[in-house]
């Protein structure tokens, strides 16, 4: 829950300057992996900040601890998944989370 709560909160904050905040969520399954994509229509992530976006205590906001995305990365990696993003200045950002599917035996 914390993983997606943080990603949704960041998506909402990213489009604060827009009159309409649009968040799109897509999911797919491929090669026994669940992929979730969360797209916002915010300003995007500046190139000089992209390498540090998952670093603990790094934030682009005037408040906050800068732990949200670092925590997301830790959660995903602990589950043997991966997290990454694609961003475009003035267009928005998409965060991708890929997690292995778990098979439950009866």
N, C-alpha and C positions, 0 to 999 in steps of 0.2 A: 504493500500500500504506500509506504513512504516513497518508494521510487517514483511511482506515477503521480503522487501528490506533488512532489517537488517539480517534476517536469511540467505538469499542468500549471502550477503556480508561476513558474518561470515564463511559460508561454503567455499567460495573462499579463504579467508585468512587462513583457517585451512589447506588447502593443498598447501600452497605456497612452501613448501620444496619438493614437489613431482614434477617429470618431467611432469606428466599428472594429471590435476585436473578433477576429475569426480564428478559431482553432479547429484543425481537421485531424482526425485520428483514423489511421488505417492499420489493419492487421492482415498478416498473411502467414501461411505455414509453408516452409520449403526445407527439404533435407532434414526433417525432424527438428526444425527450429521454428519458434514463433517469433515473428518480427512485428514490432509495433512502431509506427511512425507518427510523431506528433509534430504537426506543422503550425506555425503561427504567421501572422502577417505583420510582424514587428519590423524594426529597423535593421535587423540582421546583426551579426557579431563582427565588429571591426577586425580587420586582418591582424593588427598588432596584438589583439587579445585572444585570438583563436588557439594559440599554443598553450595558454594557461587556463583555459576554461574549466578543466577538471582538477586543477591544483587547489588543495585545501587553502582556505582563507583568501582566495582571489575572488573579488567581486567587481562588477561594473556598476553597482548601485550605490547610492549614498548611504544606505543602511543595510544591515544584514551581516551575517558572519562569513559568507563566502564558502559555506560548507555544503550547500545543497547539491550541487553537481558533483562534487568530490564524493559525497555520500552515495549518490546515484551510481557512480562508477564502481564504488566498493561493493554495493549490493549486487550489481550486475556481474561483476567479476567473481564474487563469492558463489554465485549461481552458475558459474562456468559459461557466462554469456559475454556479450560485448555491447558497448555503447559508443556512438559517434554522431556527428552532426554534419549537415550541409547548410551553408548560409549564403545569403546574397544581400549585399548592402541595399537597404531601401525596399527589399522584397520580403524578408523574413528568414526564418530558420526552421529546419526540420531536424528533430532529434530522433535517432533510430535506436531501438533496443532490440537485441536479439537474444533469446533465451532458449535453452534446450527443452524440448518436450519431455515430460516424464510419463512413462507407461505404468499404469497401475494394474497389478495382477489381482484377480479375485481369489 
